[in-house]
Amino acid sequence: MGVLEVSGIRVYAYHGCLKEEGSIGGHYCVDVRLEGDMTSAETNDRLTDAIDYCQVAAIVRSQMAVRSALIENVARRVLDALRMTWPGAGVWRVRLVKEHPPVPGAVDHVVYSIEG
């Protein structure tokens, strides 16, 4: 059993319930984790047997480009896209961080995580 983590995928996106968030945007950071059988990649040393982390990052960026009111919705879309690209790869975890959300007071970030 192996674990692949693609961490710190930084994206500027336009998610949020407020109208201003759709025009101003904000900073996000996404971490993706996969736990599964990666024996083929470990032994064959072929990209075709591995999860291509460049493609993982591209999937995250493409899903983050689609505006949503809720980060929960964005995280679900990222998870679903990963699972469709690599069905049966194992258990995926997506952690989406919205930096400096527009809430009263000083809030550094909010985080939503989903796995499946």
C-alpha positions in Angstrom: 0.0 0.0 0.0 1.4 3.4 -1.0 0.4 7.0 -0.4 0.8 9.8 -2.9 0.4 13.4 -1.8 0.3 16.4 -4.0 0.4 19.3 -1.6 0.1 23.1 -1.8 -1.6 23.4 -5.2 -2.1 27.2 -5.2 -5.0 28.7 -7.1 -6.6 32.1 -7.4 -10.3 31.5 -7.8 -13.8 33.1 -7.4 -15.7 31.0 -5.0 -18.1 32.2 -2.3 -21.6 33.2 -1.4 -20.9 37.0 -1.6 -21.2 38.8 -4.9 -17.9 40.5 -4.3 -16.1 37.1 -4.1 -17.2 36.4 -7.6 -15.5 39.5 -8.9 -12.6 40.0 -6.5 -11.6 36.4 -6.0 -9.3 35.0 -3.4 -6.4 32.7 -2.7 -6.9 28.9 -2.2 -4.6 26.0 -1.5 -5.5 22.4 -2.3 -3.9 19.2 -1.1 -4.6 15.8 -2.7 -3.9 12.5 -1.1 -4.3 9.0 -2.6 -3.8 5.8 -0.6 -3.8 2.7 -2.8 -1.9 -0.2 -4.3 1.0 1.4 -6.3 3.0 -1.7 -6.7 3.1 -1.4 -10.5 4.6 2.0 -10.4 7.1 1.0 -7.6 8.4 -2.0 -9.6 8.0 -1.0 -13.2 9.2 2.6 -13.1 6.7 3.6 -15.8 4.6 6.8 -15.7 1.7 4.8 -17.3 1.6 2.7 -14.1 1.5 5.7 -11.8 -0.8 8.5 -10.9 0.6 11.5 -12.8 0.8 14.3 -10.3 1.0 16.9 -13.1 -2.4 15.7 -14.2 -3.6 15.8 -10.6 -2.7 19.4 -10.4 -4.3 20.2 -13.8 -7.6 18.6 -12.6 -7.5 20.6 -9.5 -6.9 23.8 -11.4 -9.7 23.1 -13.9 -12.2 22.4 -11.2 -11.2 25.4 -9.2 -11.8 27.6 -12.3 -15.6 26.8 -12.2 -17.2 29.2 -9.8 -19.2 27.8 -6.8 -20.9 29.4 -3.8 -19.5 26.7 -1.5 -16.0 25.2 -1.1 -17.7 21.9 -0.3 -19.1 21.8 -3.8 -15.7 22.5 -5.3 -14.0 19.8 -3.2 -16.6 17.3 -4.3 -16.1 18.2 -8.0 -12.3 17.7 -7.6 -12.8 14.4 -5.9 -15.2 13.2 -8.5 -12.9 14.2 -11.3 -9.9 12.4 -9.8 -12.0 9.2 -9.2 -13.2 9.4 -12.8 -9.7 9.8 -14.2 -8.3 6.9 -12.1 -11.2 4.6 -11.2 -10.2 2.0 -8.6 -6.9 3.7 -7.7 -7.7 3.7 -4.0 -9.0 6.2 -1.5 -8.7 9.9 -2.4 -8.7 12.8 0.0 -9.1 16.4 -1.1 -8.3 19.2 1.4 -9.4 22.7 0.2 -8.2 25.8 2.0 -9.8 29.2 1.5 -7.3 31.8 2.7 -8.5 35.0 4.5 -12.2 34.5 4.0 -14.4 37.6 4.2 -15.8 37.0 7.7 -16.0 39.4 10.6 -12.8 39.4 12.6 -9.4 38.0 11.7 -9.7 34.6 10.2 -6.6 33.1 8.6 -8.4 30.3 6.6 -11.2 27.9 6.5 -10.7 24.2 5.4 -13.0 21.6 4.0 -11.8 18.0 3.5 -13.5 15.2 1.7 -12.5 11.6 0.9 -13.8 8.7 -1.0 
